[in-house]
Amino acid sequence: MNPNKLKTAFCAVAILLIHSFSASAQKYLNNPLPEAWRTDSLLSSVSPADDYWWQTFGDTCLTTLIEEAVANNYDLMAAAKRVQVAKSMYNSALAGYSPVIGLNADWVNNQTSGNLAAASADPTLSRYLQADLSVSWEIDLFGKIYFRAKEGKEQYNASKEEYNAAMISLCSQLASNYISLRTYQAQKIVAENNILSQMAILSITETRFNTGLASALDVAQAKTVYLGTRASIPQLEAAIDNQINIIAVLLGKYPNEIYNRLVTPCEQVDFMQIVSVGIPYDLLRRRPDIRQAEYNIAAQAAAVGIAVTDFLPSLSLNGSIGYASHDPAEFFDNASLAFNITPSFRWTLFNGTERIQAHNAAKAQMQATVDNYNSTVLLAVQEVETAMSAYKNAVKQLVFLRELVNQGQITLDLSIDLYKNGLVDFQTVLDAQRQALSYQNTLEETRGSSAQALVKLYQALGGGWSYNNQ
């Protein structure tokens, strides 16, 4: 068969193999993606924008922290270095298309022993200068270099997506821990406000006890509630310090460098915004872990191509040109010129089952990457569904809790008035106190939970900065 036709046919088949695994990797999904999400009034099927989602929280402190983390986080910087390594390896593979050129120069001063011959002879002295330029070039007859470069390129693309995933994870972790910090601070404010209220109620019980209108039990119970609330303050302060320490690590800093910036609390707000979630198919282009899985399929398809080319011959062209002369003065004379051209054809016809096993291993590894792609897509869909459910239900809970907190305060105020007038016992006030504190704490927790769920939803949708923005 004509070598050119063989090369054309083989390359066509191999390129088709790669495109079938990389350009349309989503067709290897064992379970087709749902056509739409289960949305409601808080979730829009409009495709989400590729913007900086943390800016929707309207918190300049959070935005500043994320910018600092992107610039200084060591895990993210390590991911960026891995991208550079992958790029260098890709460029190294591309270098296979280029010839190897070398320069050699020698001054030979050699004398042989005359006593080693059968009959004694005078020693032989040889002196000469030689220099040559050598060239070696492997001709990519069957695409081995192409597949190596293709594998390197896809691994480089996969490393960029790994960086993007690390970026999204970092921004989400920072936002999540920042929200937890503000939640603990809000709960501390709730506790401090309730302590003031409980001190006032304790004063009432002591006054009534001193006038004979209440028992010592009322005073003891009021003091128990008061001290219990005060006892929660150190625990909340420890939680606040812990969150600041976590944020400091994410920023690549020591806690004392950011403590004064974060120790002052900010008021929590209710997050009830409409979120654009698009359709499930959007995840294939937005989620960096899915894109990374696709690139891994393409890279492994190229590895299969490399394994196939190992069965085929290789062709290289070697040559050198230079000068050699005993007399340096005659070094560049025409008579000193020396050259050689050596086309080289190599074809390993048999080496046991080494190549067969390598080919089988490459195909199995490619199937493993396809399985990983399926698993990644399934997990992505599950994460979005879970985050959407958590967000919309947290928002619904917020609506009821705000009214519950109002009613709890009204109940407490009424119970105190009735107690002052001797119309109810102190147990009614105790119950109202505990419920009011519990409702307010739950409200702050749910505010934090709704914000956390919103962060998780943006993360699941694949939003954030990317390597190409750096």
Protein Blocks (a to p, Z undefined) as FASTA:
>chain_A
ZZklmmmmmmmmmmmmmmmmmmmmmlmpfbdcdfbdcddfkbcfbdcddddfklmnopak
lmmmmmmmmmmmmklmmmmmmmmmmmmmmmmmmmmmpccdddddddddddddfklpmbdc
dddddddddddddddddddfkommmmmmmmmmmmmmmmmmmmmmmmmmmmmmmmmmmmmm
mmmmmmmmmmmmmmmmmmmmmmmmmmmmmnopacfklmmmmmmmmmmmmmmmmmmmmmmm
mmmmmmmmmnopafklmmmmmmpccdddddfbdcdebjfklmmmmmmklmmmmmmmmmmm
mmmmmmmmmmpccdddddddddddfblklmmgmklpccdddddddddfbgcjllmmmmmm
mmmmmmmmmmmmmmmmmmmmmmmmmmmmmmmmmmmmmmmmmmmmmmmmmmmmmmmmmmmn
opacfklmmmmmmmmmmmmmmmmmmmmmmmmmmmmmmmmnopacdfklZZ
